[in-house]
Amino acid sequence: MKVRKYVKQRNVAQLPKSVQDIIRRHQDEAAKYETSAEVDLKKAIVNAVFYVDGERIEIKGSDAKSKLDQALEYLVTHVYSELGLITKNADTDADILAVLNGAHLNGVMPGMEENHDAAVKMEEYLEMQAKKLPTSMADIQSRYQAIPYGWKEIDIAVVAAMLIYDQKVTIKYGGETIR
């Protein structure tokens, strides 16, 4: 790191040949150390015992990348157990508008549309909340972005739009109901 920083700060080509040789030797030595560290890290990962979410797991694989990928996949599926309720991710605000216009139902039997289970889950939550007090979109966002859901902000908006389209929720803005 220090060798790279030194080389960036100086115009090495203008330095005397003896200094250039010293810098080149240091760069070669640093590259060897980096390669050695990378090899050692990969060995350590391949031979490591993995714990995910406090549980020891057995991971198959012969290289570091595949073992880390498996551990991360296990982590995501166990910590964000409700992530699978989102069956189709939204990309833009146009996806939200399409849902509000009913495009998510094109030729699909009721109950079979994308993200249906997520909409059911959100509707259950909103029905439970309605008994207590009004629920803001911020409340919905914070609930469904957290564990065990882990949904993206735009996906939460699409699911809420599904409920709005189906007239299962009412939206109030400034105290007035929006239709």
Backbone as CSV, one residue per row, in Angstrom:
resi,resn,N_x,N_y,N_z,CA_x,CA_y,CA_z,C_x,C_y,C_z
1,MET,0.828,-1.186,0.000,0.000,0.000,0.000,0.879,1.258,0.000
2,LYS,1.876,1.261,0.859,2.743,2.429,0.938,3.533,2.616,-0.355
3,VAL,3.931,1.482,-0.963,4.690,1.565,-2.210,3.810,2.187,-3.299
4,ARG,2.568,1.736,-3.404,1.651,2.299,-4.408,1.426,3.790,-4.174
5,LYS,1.233,4.134,-2.913,1.001,5.535,-2.568,2.218,6.386,-2.959
6,TYR,3.411,5.888,-2.682,4.642,6.601,-3.017,4.755,6.781,-4.532
7,VAL,4.447,5.715,-5.280,4.557,5.776,-6.736,3.551,6.770,-7.307
8,LYS,2.360,6.836,-6.715,1.355,7.785,-7.198,1.770,9.235,-6.943
9,GLN,2.502,9.461,-5.864,2.885,10.824,-5.497,4.097,11.322,-6.280
10,ARG,4.848,10.440,-6.812,6.083,10.819,-7.504,6.002,10.464,-8.987
11,ASN,6.733,11.191,-9.780,6.888,10.848,-11.187,8.113,9.942,-11.269
12,VAL,7.881,8.648,-11.192,8.959,7.656,-11.087,9.871,7.693,-12.311
13,ALA,9.320,7.984,-13.450,10.115,7.995,-14.681,11.222,9.046,-14.641
14,GLN,11.045,10.094,-13.848,12.040,11.155,-13.787,13.074,10.922,-12.687
15,LEU,12.873,9.901,-11.873,13.834,9.604,-10.810,15.059,8.891,-11.387
16,PRO,16.186,8.940,-10.685,17.390,8.232,-11.154,17.113,6.724,-11.274
17,LYS,17.848,6.078,-12.161,17.646,4.654,-12.421,17.799,3.817,-11.166
18,SER,18.706,4.136,-10.302,18.909,3.352,-9.069,17.666,3.425,-8.167
19,VAL,17.041,4.592,-8.087,15.822,4.751,-7.278,14.674,3.990,-7.940
20,GLN,14.605,4.056,-9.277,13.569,3.305,-9.994,13.697,1.802,-9.730
21,ASP,14.945,1.319,-9.720,15.169,-0.110,-9.448,14.712,-0.476,-8.038
22,ILE,14.986,0.370,-7.081,14.567,0.121,-5.696,13.035,0.085,-5.621
23,ILE,12.404,1.042,-6.268,10.931,1.096,-6.268,10.362,-0.160,-6.926
24,ARG,10.938,-0.572,-8.069,10.461,-1.761,-8.769,10.600,-3.004,-7.887
25,ARG,11.736,-3.130,-7.169,11.932,-4.275,-6.256,10.874,-4.265,-5.152
26,HIS,10.601,-3.096,-4.618,9.584,-2.989,-3.570,8.191,-3.330,-4.116
27,GLN,7.912,-2.904,-5.348,6.620,-3.232,-5.956,6.493,-4.743,-6.160
28,ASP,7.562,-5.374,-6.629,7.548,-6.832,-6.821,7.344,-7.556,-5.493
29,GLU,8.036,-7.076,-4.458,7.916,-7.674,-3.136,6.492,-7.505,-2.587
30,ALA,5.923,-6.335,-2.780,4.553,-6.077,-2.320,3.570,-6.980,-3.063
31,ALA,3.776,-7.172,-4.350,2.896,-8.044,-5.139,2.978,-9.484,-4.631
32,LYS,4.178,-9.934,-4.293,4.339,-11.293,-3.740,3.596,-11.425,-2.416
33,TYR,3.705,-10.422,-1.561,3.005,-10.463,-0.270,1.487,-10.493,-0.466
34,GLU,1.002,-9.693,-1.410,-0.434,-9.672,-1.682,-0.920,-11.021,-2.196
35,THR,-0.159,-11.611,-3.101,-0.521,-12.927,-3.635,-0.516,-13.967,-2.520
36,SER,0.499,-13.918,-1.683,0.595,-14.859,-0.561,-0.584,-14.682,0.398
37,ALA,-0.942,-13.448,0.692,-2.071,-13.175,1.592,-3.375,-13.683,0.986
38,GLU,-3.547,-13.490,-0.317,-4.763,-13.961,-0.985,-4.861,-15.487,-0.916
39,VAL,-3.769,-16.164,-1.180,-3.750,-17.631,-1.119,-4.063,-18.104,0.299
40,ASP,-3.462,-17.463,1.294,-3.705,-17.848,2.686,-5.157,-17.605,3.106
41,LEU,-5.720,-16.494,2.663,-7.127,-16.214,2.970,-8.048,-17.251,2.338
42,LYS,-7.778,-17.610,1.095,-8.602,-18.613,0.429,-8.505,-19.958,1.149
43,LYS,-7.310,-20.338,1.568,-7.135,-21.591,2.316,-7.927,-21.540,3.619
44,ALA,-7.837,-20.421,4.308,-8.541,-20.275,5.584,-10.051,-20.383,5.387
45,ILE,-10.578,-19.795,4.329,-12.020,-19.861,4.062,-12.434,-21.291,3.702
46,VAL,-11.634,-21.955,2.873,-11.961,-23.327,2.468,-11.974,-24.252,3.683
47,ASN,-11.060,-24.044,4.624,-10.953,-24.923,5.798,-11.756,-24.428,7.003
48,ALA,-12.479,-23.347,6.847,-13.184,-22.724,7.969,-14.429,-23.509,8.384
49,VAL,-14.815,-23.300,9.635,-16.090,-23.773,10.153,-17.020,-22.575,10.087
50,PHE,-18.188,-22.755,9.485,-19.105,-21.645,9.267,-20.234,-21.651,10.291
51,TYR,-20.499,-20.473,10.823,-21.633,-20.251,11.705,-22.474,-19.148,11.074
52,VAL,-23.746,-19.439,10.893,-24.646,-18.451,10.311,-25.831,-18.302,11.242
53,ASP,-26.097,-17.073,11.655,-27.204,-16.784,12.553,-27.104,-17.627,13.822
54,GLY,-25.875,-17.805,14.311,-25.635,-18.532,15.554,-25.685,-20.038,15.431
55,GLU,-25.790,-20.551,14.234,-25.923,-21.987,14.015,-24.768,-22.481,13.153
56,ARG,-24.145,-23.581,13.594,-23.054,-24.155,12.800,-23.663,-24.854,11.593
57,ILE,-23.116,-24.537,10.416,-23.648,-25.158,9.200,-22.518,-25.849,8.448
58,GLU,-22.885,-26.897,7.749,-21.937,-27.649,6.928,-22.047,-27.128,5.505
59,ILE,-20.945,-26.669,4.976,-20.954,-26.106,3.627,-20.042,-26.933,2.741
60,LYS,-20.599,-27.372,1.629,-19.840,-28.157,0.654,-19.224,-27.207,-0.359
61,GLY,-18.078,-27.571,-0.837,-17.417,-26.746,-1.842,-15.917,-26.871,-1.715
62,SER,-15.245,-26.608,-2.815,-13.794,-26.751,-2.811,-13.068,-25.425,-2.950
63,ASP,-13.829,-24.349,-3.172,-13.159,-23.053,-3.286,-13.845,-22.019,-2.391
64,ALA,-13.114,-20.977,-2.088,-13.567,-19.960,-1.142,-14.832,-19.256,-1.630
65,LYS,-14.891,-18.926,-2.907,-16.048,-18.192,-3.432,-17.333,-18.982,-3.263
66,SER,-17.321,-20.254,-3.625,-18.548,-21.051,-3.523,-18.966,-21.229,-2.069
67,LYS,-18.001,-21.371,-1.159,-18.338,-21.518,0.262,-18.954,-20.227,0.816
68,LEU,-18.381,-19.090,0.462,-18.940,-17.812,0.919,-20.318,-17.565,0.310
69,ASP,-20.489,-17.895,-0.961,-21.791,-17.739,-1.610,-22.852,-18.582,-0.909
70,GLN,-22.519,-19.825,-0.575,-23.466,-20.708,0.114,-23.812,-20.169,1.501
71,ALA,-22.802,-19.686,2.214,-23.039,-19.140,3.560,-23.947,-17.913,3.493
72,LEU,-23.708,-17.032,2.532,-24.543,-15.838,2.387,-25.959,-16.204,1.969
73,GLU,-26.091,-17.185,1.085,-27.429,-17.624,0.670,-28.190,-18.196,1.871
74,TYR,-27.514,-18.998,2.672,-28.131,-19.574,3.869,-28.558,-18.464,4.830
75,LEU,-27.689,-17.482,5.001,-27.990,-16.356,5.884,-29.236,-15.610,5.428
76,VAL,-29.280,-15.285,4.151,-30.412,-14.523,3.626,-31.709,-15.314,3.766
77,THR,-31.674,-16.602,3.421,-32.914,-17.384,3.485,-33.378,-17.631,4.908
78,HIS,-32.464,-17.666,5.869,-32.874,-17.915,7.246,-33.196,-16.639,8.019
79,VAL,-32.510,-15.577,7.733,-32.787,-14.324,8.427,-33.991,-13.628,7.790
80,TYR,-34.020,-13.600,6.465,-35.127,-12.966,5.754,-36.070,-14.049,5.233
81,SER,-36.715,-14.721,6.145,-37.555,-15.873,5.800,-38.775,-15.499,4.974
82,GLU,-39.202,-14.246,5.020,-40.387,-13.812,4.266,-40.018,-13.133,2.945
83,LEU,-38.759,-13.150,2.589,-38.293,-12.509,1.352,-38.936,-13.152,0.122
84,GLY,-39.205,-14.452,0.194,-39.773,-15.176,-0.932,-41.210,-14.803,-1.260
85,LEU,-41.864,-14.033,-0.396,-43.233,-13.599,-0.693,-43.268,-12.647,-1.884
86,ILE,-42.166,-11.948,-2.094,-42.049,-11.076,-3.275,-41.588,-11.970,-4.421
87,THR,-42.512,-12.265,-5.321,-42.191,-13.170,-6.428,-41.742,-12.432,-7.681
88,LYS,-42.046,-11.133,-7.733,-41.594,-10.322,-8.869,-41.169,-8.961,-8.339
89,ASN,-39.905,-8.632,-8.564,-39.385,-7.350,-8.108,-39.755,-6.242,-9.082
90,ALA,-40.031,-5.078,-8.518,-40.317,-3.894,-9.323,-39.004,-3.177,-9.633
91,ASP,-38.991,-2.488,-10.756,-37.779,-1.773,-11.153,-37.935,-0.257,-11.081
92,THR,-39.114,0.226,-11.473,-39.302,1.674,-11.542,-40.686,2.047,-11.021
93,ASP,-40.916,3.342,-10.918,-42.230,3.842,-10.515,-43.304,3.452,-11.530
94,ALA,-42.904,3.205,-12.762,-43.856,2.780,-13.794,-44.507,1.458,-13.400
95,ASP,-43.785,0.606,-12.691,-44.351,-0.661,-12.225,-45.470,-0.413,-11.216
96,ILE,-45.292,0.585,-10.377,-46.323,0.939,-9.391,-47.564,1.463,-10.113
97,LEU,-47.350,2.342,-11.084,-48.467,2.890,-11.859,-49.199,1.795,-12.618
98,ALA,-48.463,0.831,-13.146,-49.085,-0.278,-13.868,-50.008,-1.070,-12.940
99,VAL,-49.580,-1.290,-11.718,-50.416,-2.014,-10.742,-51.653,-1.189,-10.418
100,LEU,-51.481,0.107,-10.217,-52.628,0.963,-9.908,-53.635,1.012,-11.061
101,ASN,-53.156,0.743,-12.284,-54.040,0.706,-13.450,-54.555,-0.706,-13.739
102,GLY,-54.186,-1.684,-12.906,-54.685,-3.044,-13.046,-53.906,-3.930,-13.989
103,ALA,-52.745,-3.487,-14.441,-51.960,-4.274,-15.397,-51.443,-5.578,-14.787
104,HIS,-51.364,-5.657,-13.477,-50.860,-6.879,-12.831,-51.854,-8.031,-12.932
105,LEU,-53.087,-7.759,-13.377,-54.124,-8.787,-13.474,-54.349,-9.292,-14.897
106,ASN,-53.583,-8.790,-15.859,-53.798,-9.147,-17.270,-53.787,-10.665,-17.474
107,GLY,-54.973,-11.240,-17.657,-55.089,-12.658,-17.960,-54.734,-13.597,-16.823
108,VAL,-54.622,-13.072,-15.614,-54.237,-13.908,-14.475,-55.456,-14.135,-13.597
109,MET,-55.621,-15.387,-13.175,-56.723,-15.696,-12.277,-56.543,-14.968,-10.957
110,PRO,-57.614,-14.469,-10.351,-57.489,-13.811,-9.054,-56.833,-14.759,-8.039
111,GLY,-55.884,-14.214,-7.296,-55.158,-15.002,-6.311,-53.894,-15.635,-6.857
112,MET,-53.687,-15.549,-8.170,-52.513,-16.147,-8.796,-51.530,-15.081,-9.296
113,GLU,-51.867,-13.804,-9.096,-50.993,-12.734,-9.591,-49.684,-12.703,-8.801
114,GLU,-48.688,-12.090,-9.423,-47.372,-11.948,-8.784,-47.532,-11.216,-7.451
115,ASN,-46.775,-11.596,-6.465,-46.733,-10.967,-5.135,-48.052,-11.086,-4.369
116,HIS,-48.889,-12.032,-4.749,-50.183,-12.203,-4.084,-50.004,-12.495,-2.590
117,ASP,-49.099,-13.417,-2.260,-48.900,-13.779,-0.851,-48.378,-12.595,-0.029
118,ALA,-47.559,-11.761,-0.659,-47.062,-10.560,0.020,-48.219,-9.608,0.295
119,ALA,-49.138,-9.492,-0.665,-50.302,-8.612,-0.487,-51.194,-9.127,0.634
120,VAL,-51.367,-10.442,0.711,-52.177,-11.035,1.776,-51.546,-10.744,3.136
121,LYS,-50.234,-10.893,3.222,-49.511,-10.650,4.473,-49.659,-9.186,4.900
122,MET,-49.511,-8.273,3.941,-49.626,-6.855,4.248,-51.060,-6.508,4.643
123,GLU,-52.018,-7.085,3.959,-53.420,-6.828,4.286,-53.731,-7.291,5.712
124,GLU,-53.234,-8.455,6.100,-53.448,-8.956,7.463,-52.878,-7.982,8.492
125,TYR,-51.688,-7.484,8.215,-51.043,-6.531,9.119,-51.866,-5.250,9.225
126,LEU,-52.332,-4.744,8.093,-53.093,-3.500,8.090,-54.448,-3.664,8.784
127,GLU,-55.059,-4.826,8.628,-56.322,-5.084,9.337,-56.096,-5.092,10.836
128,MET,-55.001,-5.701,11.274,-54.666,-5.742,12.692,-54.374,-4.326,13.211
129,GLN,-53.668,-3.533,12.423,-53.315,-2.168,12.811,-54.543,-1.260,12.842
130,ALA,-55.507,-1.510,11.964,-56.696,-0.655,11.871,-57.473,-0.650,13.181
131,LYS,-57.362,-1.718,13.945,-58.048,-1.798,15.241,-57.411,-0.856,16.252
132,LYS,-56.143,-0.514,16.035,-55.413,0.338,16.976,-55.442,1.795,16.516
133,LEU,-54.658,2.102,15.484,-54.609,3.453,14.939,-54.210,3.439,13.475
134,PRO,-54.391,4.559,12.799,-54.011,4.609,11.383,-52.522,4.276,11.196
135,THR,-52.226,3.660,10.092,-50.857,3.245,9.791,-50.330,4.081,8.635
136,SER,-49.147,4.646,8.806,-48.549,5.460,7.740,-47.732,4.579,6.797
137,MET,-47.440,5.113,5.632,-46.600,4.387,4.678,-45.211,4.188,5.260
138,ALA,-44.753,5.125,6.081,-43.443,4.973,6.728,-43.449,3.767,7.667
139,ASP,-44.564,3.568,8.385,-44.687,2.395,9.261,-44.611,1.109,8.440
140,ILE,-45.296,1.107,7.317,-45.310,-0.073,6.447,-43.912,-0.324,5.889
141,GLN,-43.268,0.738,5.425,-41.916,0.601,4.867,-40.947,0.050,5.915
142,SER,-40.971,0.615,7.120,-40.011,0.164,8.132,-40.278,-1.279,8.544
143,ARG,-41.545,-1.681,8.595,-41.865,-3.065,8.957,-41.360,-4.043,7.896
144,TYR,-41.648,-3.774,6.642,-41.358,-4.750,5.597,-39.934,-4.676,5.036
145,GLN,-39.175,-3.648,5.411,-37.761,-3.626,5.044,-36.922,-4.360,6.088
146,ALA,-37.471,-4.541,7.270,-36.744,-5.158,8.377,-36.842,-6.683,8.317
147,ILE,-36.134,-7.327,9.227,-36.203,-8.775,9.397,-37.599,-9.113,9.873
148,PRO,-38.266,-10.111,9.426,-37.872,-11.220,8.553,-38.221,-10.998,7.079
149,TYR,-38.605,-9.764,6.700,-39.058,-9.529,5.331,-37.914,-9.160,4.397
150,GLY,-37.269,-8.019,4.622,-36.159,-7.593,3.782,-36.569,-7.163,2.381
151,TRP,-37.805,-6.654,2.256,-38.289,-6.241,0.939,-37.707,-4.880,0.575
152,LYS,-37.535,-4.644,-0.729,-37.065,-3.344,-1.205,-38.206,-2.335,-1.112
153,GLU,-37.850,-1.079,-0.978,-38.830,-0.001,-0.841,-39.842,0.004,-1.981
154,ILE,-39.365,-0.163,-3.196,-40.257,-0.118,-4.353,-41.185,-1.335,-4.390
155,ASP,-40.703,-2.482,-3.919,-41.556,-3.673,-3.877,-42.680,-3.502,-2.858
156,ILE,-42.370,-2.861,-1.748,-43.389,-2.583,-0.734,-44.456,-1.662,-1.332
157,ALA,-44.011,-0.676,-2.090,-44.956,0.253,-2.728,-45.847,-0.474,-3.738
158,VAL,-45.283,-1.423,-4.472,-46.081,-2.185,-5.443,-47.122,-3.032,-4.724
159,VAL,-46.736,-3.672,-3.632,-47.687,-4.499,-2.876,-48.793,-3.614,-2.299
160,ALA,-48.426,-2.453,-1.778,-49.437,-1.518,-1.270,-50.356,-1.069,-2.408
161,ALA,-49.793,-0.852,-3.590,-50.596,-0.460,-4.752,-51.585,-1.564,-5.129
162,MET,-51.196,-2.822,-4.972,-52.116,-3.930,-5.236,-53.324,-3.846,-4.303
163,LEU,-53.070,-3.552,-3.034,-54.156,-3.436,-2.065,-55.038,-2.230,-2.373
164,ILE,-54.433,-1.153,-2.826,-55.193,0.050,-3.203,-56.075,-0.277,-4.408
165,TYR,-55.505,-0.931,-5.418,-56.271,-1.279,-6.621,-57.461,-2.172,-6.268
166,ASP,-57.223,-3.134,-5.382,-58.293,-4.060,-4.976,-59.253,-3.426,-3.965
167,GLN,-59.019,-2.168,-3.626,-59.828,-1.398,-2.678,-59.926,-2.080,-1.319
168,LYS,-58.801,-2.658,-0.903,-58.735,-3.308,0.407,-58.196,-2.362,1.465
169,VAL,-57.660,-1.232,1.022,-57.179,-0.197,1.934,-57.634,1.159,1.421
170,THR,-57.703,2.112,2.322,-58.008,3.484,1.918,-56.792,4.344,2.208
171,ILE,-56.589,5.287,1.354,-55.442,6.179,1.479,-55.949,7.544,1.896
172,LYS,-55.307,8.096,2.923,-55.650,9.450,3.361,-54.407,10.316,3.242
173,TYR,-54.621,11.514,2.718,-53.553,12.482,2.595,-54.089,13.815,3.089
174,GLY,-53.465,14.349,4.099,-53.929,15.614,4.686,-55.312,15.460,5.305
175,GLY,-55.614,14.271,5.807,-56.891,14.031,6.455,-58.027,13.693,5.517
176,GLU,-57.784,13.782,4.196,-58.840,13.498,3.240,-58.571,12.184,2.525
177,THR,-59.647,11.417,2.297,-59.522,10.143,1.605,-59.297,10.384,0.119
178,ILE,-58.308,9.675,-0.432,-57.981,9.794,-1.850,-58.612,8.611,-2.596
179,ARG,-59.225,8.888,-3.698,-59.892,7.823,-4.469,-59.157,7.568,-5.763
